[in-house]
Amino acid sequence: MDLSQVNAPIYEALRKFRRMRVVPFDVPGHKRGRGNMELTEFLGEDCMNVDVNSMKPLDNLCHPVSVIKDAEILAADAFGAAYAFFMVGGTTSAVQSMIMYACKSGDKIIMPRNVHRSAINALILTGAVPVYVDPDVNEQLGIALGMTTEQIEKAIRENPDAKAVMVNNPTYYGICSDLRRITELAHAHGMLVLVDEAHGTHFYFGENFPVTAMAAGADCASVSMHKSGGSLTQSSFLLMGKNINPDYMRQVINLTQTTSASYLLLSSLDISRKRLALSGREIFAQTVEMAEYAREEINNIGGYYAYSRELINGDSVFDFDVSKLSVFTLPIGLAGIEVYDLLRDEYDIQIEFGDLGNILAYISVGDRKRDIERLISAMAEIRRRFGKTEANMLSHEYIAPIVSEAPRKAFYADKVSVPLDEAAGKVCTEFVMCYPPGIPILAPGELITPEIIEYIKYAKEKGCQMTGTEDLELEHLNIMT
């Protein structure tokens, strides 16, 4: 059939299948929900009826030849990519597939150190070696910025054998590097450009947003459709430029992605792509309008600093995503995680994350003006009821690591568990991070310093959710023997 963005092939095939009333003697074992009525009552019959297995009328994600293949073609067209894959393991799976495509054991990859843990996990899986670029830091806000072109040029000059350059577009806080220039530099030296666009889905469909990976000429991009695009949690796209071999990429994806793909996730991607392709411009214009309004009102409260394009400096902050409502909280005497907890516990408002100095309220396709008003009102009350002087507040969010060993070697090395206070000067074999955002404070192979131990203890004291360690209480760290 002739495809256009009004089509949603997977969704349409599921609707047709549901009308057929096929008798199931395949998996899943709940058999359209009849075998688990409590779950069916909770999720609904419509949901359970389309939680089905791969079959000829519905295609197969591992080897698509019909409706999934058609849906991939439409997704690639909508995003301006040469090819697109549906990912049901989240953007984690997409990031890991990009790196596994580009690198084998011993290969170098240039990347910012403030990457998501999924990128460093991929180094453990592949045995690739990171060449970390320590991003500039905004000293006032305590956050990592983007990579400068000078930093990229230096990393490429010193590591001409690197296979790829990885870029965040944008960071969790909304900050973008000069992606076009970085892509030009990498390609001039025969390196692939891999872009983590977990927080940039809307760039492809709105107006006046930072440049997208595909428009900048990058080779691959991992896109969290479930974040700002409206699909179900854990559903993402992997986009590719014209120089990527899609058949080999599918083989790489199939190394780790499930052979039992959820049609709930697949159809949510299909339907959400259709919606954004047809109405994304209007949807994200409203999103930006709400974010700009909230930013202005929060700044008018006093104390808080909701930052935006004024951070742009033409290099380490080449552009800024104005849909991100990132707010610096330390001037009211509260860590970001404290404001995060107060919003949830006192006002029943769940924001995306709070770290030591900032919060992020994620504004997207599903938000309403009255919810924005409620957030603004709650933040004003928090300042009035709980605010204090900012003395003795630890401000820094990003600590430049000292890399002693490759992540894979450290992760699989002989190790011993030691008390946190005794770990200084040792090499870590595990991750330590606040989640979200999931950017490691420590990664396998990095030196544990007194500054990092201070940071960990302070983050625990303030209530940050610490993850990644074998010891769930983070009283001990695993180190190389």
C-alpha positions in Angstrom: 0.0 0.0 0.0 1.0 3.6 -0.4 2.2 4.8 3.0 1.7 8.3 4.5 2.0 9.7 8.0 -1.8 9.3 8.5 -1.1 5.5 8.6 -0.1 3.5 11.7 0.5 0.0 10.3 1.1 -1.8 13.5 -1.9 -0.2 15.2 -4.1 -0.9 12.2 -3.0 -4.6 12.0 -3.8 -5.0 15.7 -7.3 -3.6 15.3 -7.9 -6.0 12.4 -6.5 -8.9 14.4 -8.7 -8.1 17.3 -11.8 -8.3 15.1 -10.8 -11.8 13.9 -11.4 -13.5 17.3 -8.5 -15.9 16.8 -8.4 -18.8 19.3 -5.0 -18.6 21.0 -2.9 -21.7 21.5 0.3 -19.6 21.7 1.9 -17.4 24.3 1.3 -15.2 26.3 -0.3 -17.7 28.7 -2.9 -15.3 30.0 -4.8 -15.9 26.7 -6.2 -12.5 26.0 -6.6 -11.9 29.7 -8.9 -14.8 30.6 -6.2 -16.5 32.6 -5.4 -13.6 34.8 -8.6 -11.7 35.6 -7.2 -9.5 38.3 -4.6 -8.2 35.9 -7.3 -7.8 33.2 -9.5 -5.8 35.6 -6.6 -3.6 36.4 -5.3 -3.0 32.8 -8.5 -3.5 30.9 -9.7 -6.0 28.3 -8.6 -3.8 25.4 -5.1 -3.8 26.6 -4.9 -7.5 27.3 -6.5 -8.4 23.9 -3.5 -6.9 22.1 -0.8 -8.2 24.4 0.0 -10.9 21.8 2.9 -12.8 20.4 4.5 -12.3 17.0 2.7 -14.0 14.2 2.4 -13.6 10.4 -0.4 -11.0 10.4 1.5 -8.9 13.0 5.1 -9.4 11.7 8.2 -10.0 13.8 10.4 -7.2 15.3 13.6 -9.3 14.9 13.0 -9.8 11.2 10.2 -7.5 9.9 8.8 -8.0 6.4 5.3 -6.4 6.6 3.6 -4.1 9.1 6.6 -3.5 11.3 8.7 -2.8 8.3 6.1 -0.3 7.0 6.0 1.4 10.4 9.8 1.7 10.4 9.7 3.3 7.0 7.1 5.9 8.3 9.2 6.5 11.4 12.3 7.2 9.4 10.4 9.6 7.1 8.9 11.4 10.1 12.3 11.9 11.7 14.2 12.7 8.6 16.4 9.5 9.0 17.5 7.0 6.4 16.4 4.2 8.6 14.6 3.7 11.9 14.2 0.8 14.3 11.5 0.3 17.0 13.2 -0.3 20.3 11.3 -2.0 23.2 14.2 -2.0 25.6 14.2 1.8 26.0 16.8 4.2 24.9 19.3 2.2 27.0 19.0 -0.5 24.4 19.3 2.0 21.6 22.4 3.7 23.1 24.1 0.3 23.6 23.3 -0.8 20.1 24.9 2.3 18.6 28.1 1.8 20.5 28.1 -2.0 19.8 27.8 -1.2 16.1 30.6 1.4 16.1 33.1 -0.3 18.5 34.7 -3.7 19.2 37.0 -4.6 22.1 39.9 -2.2 22.4 38.4 0.4 20.1 38.3 4.0 21.4 35.2 6.2 21.6 35.2 9.9 22.4 32.4 10.9 24.7 31.5 13.4 27.4 31.8 12.0 30.9 28.3 13.2 31.8 26.8 10.4 29.6 23.9 8.2 30.8 25.0 5.0 32.5 23.8 3.0 29.5 26.7 4.4 27.4 29.3 3.2 30.0 27.4 -0.1 30.3 28.0 -0.5 26.6 31.7 -0.1 27.1 31.6 -3.0 29.6 29.7 -5.1 27.1 32.0 -4.3 24.1 35.4 -3.8 25.8 35.6 -0.4 24.0 37.8 2.2 25.7 36.4 5.6 26.5 38.2 8.9 25.8 36.3 11.1 28.1 35.9 14.8 27.4 35.3 16.6 30.7 32.6 19.2 29.9 32.8 22.8 31.1 30.9 23.4 34.3 28.6 26.4 35.1 30.0 27.3 38.5 26.9 29.1 39.6 24.5 26.2 38.8 27.0 23.4 39.5 26.0 21.6 36.3 28.0 20.1 33.4 27.6 21.9 30.1 28.2 20.6 26.6 31.5 19.7 24.9 33.3 22.6 23.2 34.6 22.2 19.7 38.1 22.9 21.0 37.8 19.9 23.4 36.6 17.7 20.5 39.4 18.8 18.2 41.9 18.1 21.0 40.4 14.6 21.7 40.4 13.8 17.9 44.0 15.0 17.5 45.3 13.0 20.4 43.2 9.9 19.5 43.1 9.7 15.7 42.3 6.0 15.9 39.0 6.6 17.7 36.1 5.0 16.0 33.3 7.3 17.1 32.3 10.5 18.9 29.2 10.4 21.2 27.2 13.6 22.0 24.3 14.4 24.3 21.6 16.4 22.5 20.4 17.8 24.8 21.7 17.1 28.4 19.1 16.4 31.1 19.2 20.1 31.9 18.5 21.2 28.3 22.0 22.2 27.2 23.2 21.5 23.6 26.7 21.4 22.1 27.5 22.6 18.5 26.3 19.3 17.0 26.8 20.3 13.4 30.4 21.4 13.9 31.2 18.3 16.0 29.8 16.1 13.3 31.9 17.8 10.6 35.0 17.4 12.7 34.4 13.7 13.4 33.5 12.9 9.8 36.6 14.7 8.5 38.6 12.2 10.5 36.6 9.1 9.6 34.7 8.8 12.9 31.0 8.0 13.3 28.8 10.4 15.3 26.5 8.8 17.8 23.9 11.0 19.5 22.0 10.4 22.7 18.7 12.3 22.1 16.8 10.7 24.9 15.5 14.1 25.9 15.2 15.6 22.4 12.3 13.8 20.7 10.4 17.1 20.3 13.3 18.7 18.4 12.1 16.8 15.3 8.6 18.1 15.3 8.5 21.5 16.9 9.8 24.9 15.7 12.8 26.9 16.9 14.3 24.0 18.8 18.1 23.1 18.7 19.2 21.2 15.6 18.4 17.4 15.5 21.0 14.7 15.1 19.6 13.7 11.7 19.6 17.3 10.4 23.2 17.8 11.6 24.3 14.8 9.6 25.0 12.4 12.5 25.2 8.7 11.9 22.9 7.4 14.7 20.6 8.8 17.3 18.7 7.2 20.1 15.4 8.9 20.8 13.2 8.4 23.9 9.8 8.6 22.3 8.3 7.9 25.7 9.8 11.0 27.3 8.5 13.9 25.4 6.7 12.1 22.6 3.8 10.5 24.4 4.5 6.7 23.8 4.5 4.1 26.6 7.4 3.9 29.0 10.3 1.8 27.6 9.6 2.5 23.9 12.1 4.3 21.8 13.5 4.8 18.3 17.0 4.2 17.0 17.5 6.5 14.0 20.3 6.1 11.4 21.9 8.2 8.7 22.6 7.0 5.1 26.1 5.7 6.0 24.9 3.1 8.5 24.3 -0.5 7.3 20.8 -1.2 8.6 21.0 -4.9 8.1 24.1 -5.2 10.3 22.6 -2.8 12.8 19.6 -5.1 13.1 21.9 -8.0 13.8 23.6 -5.9 16.6 20.2 -4.9 18.1 19.1 -8.6 18.1 22.1 -9.5 20.2 20.4 -7.9 23.3 16.8 -7.0 22.4 14.0 -9.3 23.3 12.6 -11.9 20.8 9.2 -11.3 22.4 8.5 -7.7 21.6 5.5 -6.1 23.3 2.8 -5.0 20.8 1.6 -2.6 23.5 5.0 -0.8 23.2 5.2 -1.2 19.4 1.7 0.2 18.8 2.3 3.1 21.2 5.4 4.1 19.1 3.4 3.8 15.9 0.4 5.8 17.1 2.7 8.5 18.8 4.8 8.9 15.7 1.6 9.5 13.6 0.3 12.0 16.1 3.6 14.0 16.2 4.1 13.9 12.5 0.6 15.3 11.9 0.3 17.7 14.9 3.7 18.0 16.5 4.2 21.6 15.6 1.1 22.7 17.5 1.7 20.3 20.4 5.2 21.5 21.1 4.3 25.2 20.6 1.9 24.7 23.5 4.6 22.9 25.5 7.1 25.7 25.0 4.4 28.3 25.9 3.7 26.5 29.2 7.4 26.2 30.0 8.1 29.8 29.3 5.2 30.9 31.4 6.3 28.7 34.3 9.9 29.9 34.0 8.8 33.6 34.2 6.5 33.0 37.2 9.0 30.9 39.1 11.7 33.6 38.6 9.2 36.2 39.9 8.8 34.2 43.2 12.4 35.2 44.1 15.3 33.0 45.1 14.8 30.4 42.5 16.5 30.7 39.1 14.7 29.0 36.2 17.3 29.3 33.5 17.0 29.4 29.7 18.7 30.8 26.6 20.6 33.4 28.5 23.1 30.6 29.2 24.0 30.3 25.5 27.7 31.2 24.9 28.1 29.9 21.4 30.2 26.9 22.4 29.8 24.8 25.6 26.2 26.1 25.6 25.6 26.3 21.9 21.8 26.1 22.3 19.2 25.5 24.9 16.0 23.5 24.9 13.4 26.0 26.1 10.8 23.3 26.8 13.0 22.2 29.8 12.0 23.7 33.1 15.3 23.4 35.0 15.4 25.4 38.2 18.3 26.2 40.5 17.2 26.0 44.1 20.2 26.7 46.3 19.5 30.4 46.8 16.4 29.5 48.9 18.6 27.3 51.1 17.3 24.0 49.8 19.0 21.4 47.7 17.2 20.4 44.6 16.4 16.9 46.1 14.8 18.6 49.1 12.5 20.7 46.9 11.8 17.5 44.9 10.8 15.6 48.1 8.7 18.6 49.4 6.8 18.8 46.2 5.8 15.2 46.3 5.3 14.8 50.1 3.6 18.1 50.9 1.9 18.9 47.6 1.4 15.7 45.7 3.4 16.9 42.8 5.9 14.5 41.2 8.6 16.2 39.2 11.3 14.4 37.1 14.3 14.8 39.4 16.1 16.8 42.0 19.8 16.8 42.5 22.0 18.8 44.9 21.3 22.2 43.3 18.6 21.8 40.7 15.2 20.4 39.9 13.7 19.5 36.6 10.0 19.6 35.9 9.4 17.7 32.7 6.8 19.5 30.6 5.4 17.7 27.5 2.4 16.8 25.4 0.2 15.8 28.3 0.5 18.8 30.6 -2.3 21.3 31.4 -2.2 25.0 32.3 -3.9 24.4 35.7 -1.2 21.8 36.6 1.5 24.4 35.8 -0.3 26.9 38.1 -0.3 24.3 40.9 3.5 23.7 40.5 4.2 27.5 40.6 2.0 27.9 43.7 3.6 25.0 45.5 7.1 26.3 44.8 6.2 29.7 46.2 4.9 28.1 49.3 8.0 25.9 49.7 10.1 29.0 49.7 7.9 30.7 52.3 7.5 27.7 54.6 10.8 25.9 54.2 13.4 28.3 52.8 16.5 29.3 54.7 19.9 30.7 54.2 22.1 28.9 51.7 25.1 28.6 54.0 27.0 25.3 54.1 25.3 24.0 50.9 27.5 21.8 48.7 27.0 23.2 45.2 28.9 21.1 42.7 27.1 18.5 40.6 29.9 17.4 38.3 33.2 16.0 39.4 35.8 15.3 36.7 36.8 11.7 37.0 40.3 10.2 37.1 40.2 7.1 34.8 42.6 4.4 35.9 41.3 1.3 34.0 39.0 0.5 31.2 35.4 0.0 32.4 35.2 -3.6 31.3 38.5 -4.6 33.0 37.5 -2.9 36.2 33.9 -4.4 36.2 35.2 -7.9 35.8 38.3 -7.6 38.0 38.8 -9.3 41.3 37.3 -7.0 43.9 36.8 -6.5 47.6 34.2 -4.5 49.5 35.5 -1.8 51.8 33.8 0.8 53.9 33.1 4.1 52.0 35.4 6.1 54.2 38.3 3.7 53.5 37.9 3.7 49.7 39.8 6.9 48.9 42.7 6.2 46.6 41.3 2.9 45.3 39.8 2.1 41.9 36.1 1.6 41.8 34.6 -1.5 40.1 30.9 -0.5 40.1 28.7 2.5 39.4 27.6 5.1 41.9 24.9 7.5 40.7 21.9 9.5 41.7 18.9 8.3 39.7 17.5 10.1 37.9 19.4 11.5 36.0 21.5 8.3 35.9 24.8 10.1 35.2 27.5 8.2 37.2 29.4 10.0 40.0 31.7 7.0 39.8 32.0 4.4 37.0 34.0 1.2 36.9 37.7 1.9 36.5 37.7 5.4 38.1 39.7 6.5 41.1 37.8 7.2 44.3 38.8 10.6 45.7 38.0 12.2 49.1 36.0 14.8 47.1 33.8 12.1 45.6 33.3 10.4 49.0 32.2 13.8 50.4 29.8 14.3 47.5 28.3 10.8 48.0 27.8 11.3 51.7 26.2 14.7 51.2 23.9 13.4 48.5 22.8 10.5 50.8 22.2 12.9 53.6 20.0 15.1 51.4 17.9 12.1 50.3 19.2 11.5 46.8 18.3 8.0 45.5 21.7 6.4 45.1 21.9 3.4 42.8 24.4 1.2 41.0 26.2 -0.4 43.9 26.1 -3.9 45.1 25.6 -2.6 48.7 22.1 -1.0 48.4 22.8 1.1 51.4 26.0 2.4 49.9 27.9 2.0 53.2 30.6 0.0 51.2 32.2 0.2 47.8 33.7 -2.5 45.7 37.3 -1.8 44.7 39.9 -3.5 42.6 42.3 -5.7 44.6 
